Amino acid sequence: MSDQSDFNDKVLNEKLETLLDEDYETKRWNEGLLIKSLILLPIIIFIIGLVIFNRPENLTDLLFVLLYPIALILIGLIILFVMRSKLK
């Protein structure tokens, strides 16, 4: 509880520096592995389901099946980077 009162007594610039320093800590690759797997699991199930139930007949059909989830991921990443750049 004393940490919170110390934080409230700081000047606004010091508060911002404290918060920004906490955001830049580097993480190892295996931290948050469960979250990463929860993000990738629906995409993998989607691709496997489409390949099993709607078997692509030629190479272009297969490419469209693979490009759809990749396009969704890229759109999400673009939105993330745009939102992060707006915050700075």
Secondary structure, DSSP 8 states (H G I E B T S, - for coil): -HHHHHHHHS-HHHHHHHHHHHHT----TTTTHHHHHHHHHHHHHHHHHHHHHS--SSHHHHHHHHHHHHHHHHHHHHHHHHHHHHH-
